Amino acid sequence: MTRRTRIAAIHAVTVAMPPITDAFAQHWPDAEVVNLPDDSLALDRRTSQELPPAMVNRFTDLMAYAGSIGVQGALFTCSALGTLRNGSDSLSSGFSSASLKNN
Protein backbone atom coordinates (compact mmCIF):
# COMPACT_ATOMS: atom_id res chain seq x y z
CA MET A 1 0.00 0.00 0.00
CA THR A 2 1.36 3.42 -0.97
CA ARG A 3 1.39 5.98 1.79
CA ARG A 4 -0.44 9.20 1.04
CA THR A 5 1.41 12.51 1.22
CA ARG A 6 0.92 13.88 4.72
CA ILE A 7 0.62 17.66 5.06
CA ALA A 8 0.46 19.53 8.36
CA ALA A 9 -1.87 22.51 8.37
CA ILE A 10 -0.78 24.72 11.26
CA HIS A 11 -3.52 27.09 12.39
CA ALA A 12 -3.48 30.10 14.72
CA VAL A 13 -7.28 30.26 14.58
CA THR A 14 -9.61 27.29 14.51
CA VAL A 15 -11.97 28.90 11.97
CA ALA A 16 -9.23 28.34 9.36
CA MET A 17 -9.47 24.57 9.64
CA PRO A 18 -12.69 23.84 7.65
CA PRO A 19 -11.77 25.97 4.60
CA ILE A 20 -8.30 24.42 4.43
CA THR A 21 -9.68 20.90 4.80
CA ASP A 22 -12.28 21.63 2.12
CA ALA A 23 -9.66 23.09 -0.25
CA PHE A 24 -7.46 20.01 0.09
CA ALA A 25 -10.45 17.73 -0.43
CA GLN A 26 -11.28 19.56 -3.64
CA HIS A 27 -7.80 20.21 -5.06
CA TRP A 28 -5.62 17.46 -3.57
CA PRO A 29 -7.91 14.70 -2.33
CA ASP A 30 -5.06 12.19 -2.05
CA ALA A 31 -3.25 14.31 0.54
CA GLU A 32 -3.56 13.34 4.18
CA VAL A 33 -4.12 16.62 6.04
CA VAL A 34 -3.18 16.79 9.71
CA ASN A 35 -4.53 19.89 11.51
CA LEU A 36 -2.29 21.36 14.21
CA PRO A 37 -4.19 24.20 15.91
CA ASP A 38 -2.58 26.59 18.39
CA ASP A 39 -4.97 29.47 18.95
CA SER A 40 -2.64 31.05 21.50
CA LEU A 41 -0.48 32.16 18.55
CA ALA A 42 -3.12 34.65 17.40
CA LEU A 43 -3.73 35.87 20.93
CA ASP A 44 -0.04 36.41 21.63
CA ARG A 45 0.70 37.93 18.22
CA ARG A 46 -1.74 40.76 18.91
CA THR A 47 0.45 42.04 21.74
CA SER A 48 3.55 42.74 19.66
CA GLN A 49 4.36 44.57 16.40
CA GLU A 50 7.41 42.36 15.89
CA LEU A 51 7.51 38.57 16.05
CA PRO A 52 9.24 37.91 19.39
CA PRO A 53 11.91 35.19 19.61
CA ALA A 54 9.70 33.12 21.92
CA MET A 55 7.02 33.00 19.22
CA VAL A 56 9.56 32.04 16.56
CA ASN A 57 10.53 29.18 18.89
CA ARG A 58 6.89 28.09 19.06
CA PHE A 59 6.67 27.97 15.26
CA THR A 60 9.90 25.97 15.24
CA ASP A 61 8.47 23.57 17.83
CA LEU A 62 5.31 23.10 15.75
CA MET A 63 7.41 22.32 12.68
CA ALA A 64 9.52 19.85 14.67
CA TYR A 65 6.36 18.15 15.90
CA ALA A 66 5.01 18.01 12.35
CA GLY A 67 8.25 16.38 11.26
CA SER A 68 8.01 13.87 14.08
CA ILE A 69 4.61 12.65 12.86
CA GLY A 70 5.89 12.06 9.36
CA VAL A 71 4.59 15.00 7.35
CA GLN A 72 6.19 15.77 4.02
CA GLY A 73 5.18 19.43 4.09
CA ALA A 74 3.53 22.06 6.23
CA LEU A 75 1.19 24.94 5.58
CA PHE A 76 0.93 27.84 8.00
CA THR A 77 -2.61 29.15 7.55
CA CYS A 78 -2.01 32.32 9.57
CA SER A 79 -0.46 35.67 8.75
CA ALA A 80 1.53 35.69 12.02
CA LEU A 81 4.32 33.91 10.15
CA GLY A 82 4.59 36.73 7.62
CA THR A 83 7.57 38.46 9.19
CA LEU A 84 9.77 35.36 9.04
CA ARG A 85 12.01 35.12 6.02
CA ASN A 86 11.30 32.54 3.32
CA GLY A 87 13.27 29.35 3.79
CA SER A 88 13.94 29.84 7.49
CA ASP A 89 16.50 27.20 8.49
CA SER A 90 15.13 26.90 12.02
CA LEU A 91 11.59 26.22 10.80
CA SER A 92 12.47 23.82 8.04
CA SER A 93 15.06 21.79 9.94
CA GLY A 94 12.52 19.08 10.79
CA PHE A 95 12.17 18.06 7.12
CA SER A 96 14.68 16.28 4.94
CA SER A 97 13.95 18.51 1.95
CA ALA A 98 11.94 21.51 3.02
CA SER A 99 10.66 24.55 1.27
CA LEU A 100 9.12 27.25 3.40
CA LYS A 101 7.21 30.02 1.69
CA ASN A 102 5.11 32.76 3.26
CA ASN A 103 1.48 32.65 2.18
N, C-alpha and C positions, 0 to 999 in steps of 0.2 A: 504494500500500500504506500503510495506517495504522500508525503506529508505536505499539507497545505502551507503556503507562506503565512507566517504569523506576524501581524503588525500590531504594535502597541499604540493605542490612541490615548495620549496623556491629556487630561482635561483639568482646567482650573475652575470650571463651572459645570455642574451636572447637566444643565440644559443643553450643553453641546453634544452630549452622548447620542441621543436619538438621531439627529441629523447626520452625524458622522457614520453611525451604524447603517442608516438608510442609504447614504451615498455609496458606501462600500458594497452593500447588497446589490445596488443597481449597477455600479461601474466595475466592481471587482468581486464578484460573488464567490470566487474560489479562495479569497483571502480569509484568514482566520483572525478576526479583530478581537483584541484583548483591551478592554477599557480600564485605564488606571486613573481614577479621579482623585484629585487632591484640592478640594475647594478652599483650603486655607491659603493656597497660592494667590487667588484673586483677592482675598481679604487682606493679606499682608502686602501685596503689591500696591494697594491703594494708599499705603502710608508713606511711600517713598517715590520721589521722582526718578531716582537711579535704581538699578537692580543691585541690591546689596549682596555682598559675598555670601552671606548665609543662604540667600535665596538661590544663588547660582549653585551652591552645594546641594540644595534640595532637588534642583533639576538634574544635577549629576547623579544623585542617589536614585532618582526615578529611572534614569537611563540605565544605571547599573542593574537595578531590579528587572527592568525590561529585558536586558541581556541575559539575566540569570534564568528567566523563564522561556528562553529560546526564541525570542522574536528576531526577525530578520531586518526589521525597520521600525521606526517610531515616528509618530505624527504628534506634534504639540498643537493642540486645537485652540490655544489661547494666545493673545497678543503679548502677554507678560514676557515671553521669550524674545520679543522683538529687538531688545537692545544687545543681545548676545551676537557675536560675530558668526557668520556662516562658517561651518566646518569646525566648530569649537572642539579642540582636542579633548578637553575634560568631559564633554557631554558624549562624544562619540567613542570613547575608549572602551565601552562595553561591547562593541560590535567588531567583528573581524574585518569587515569592509563597510565602513559607515559613510554616509553622506548626510550632512545636516544642513537643511536650508530653512530660513525663516519663511513663514507663510504670510 
